[in-house]
């Protein structure tokens, strides 16, 4: 951050709210404060739940399908382990939304 003179930094984390060390917001703030930077930590799972709640069923279906297309594209990703994780998350999310 110092090298590039960044004033803010966003960390995208997965399932951090369930992490015993980082899940409590007050504790996280205390751990990040000594760095002296404006750091935000976003839990991608929570973000996606909020994002999905704002979409219509058609928009959500389109977003899920478009993401799958990107993951399947050889030039953009096409990594089986990521595709499998994505499919599992979509399946779990669909189950929890119904």
Secondary structure, DSSP 8 states (H G I E B T S, - for coil): -TTTT-SEEEEEESSGGG-TTT-SHHHHHHHHHTT-SEEEEEEHHHHHHHHHHHS-HHHHHHHHHHHHHHHH-TTT---HHHHHHHHHHHHHHHHHH-
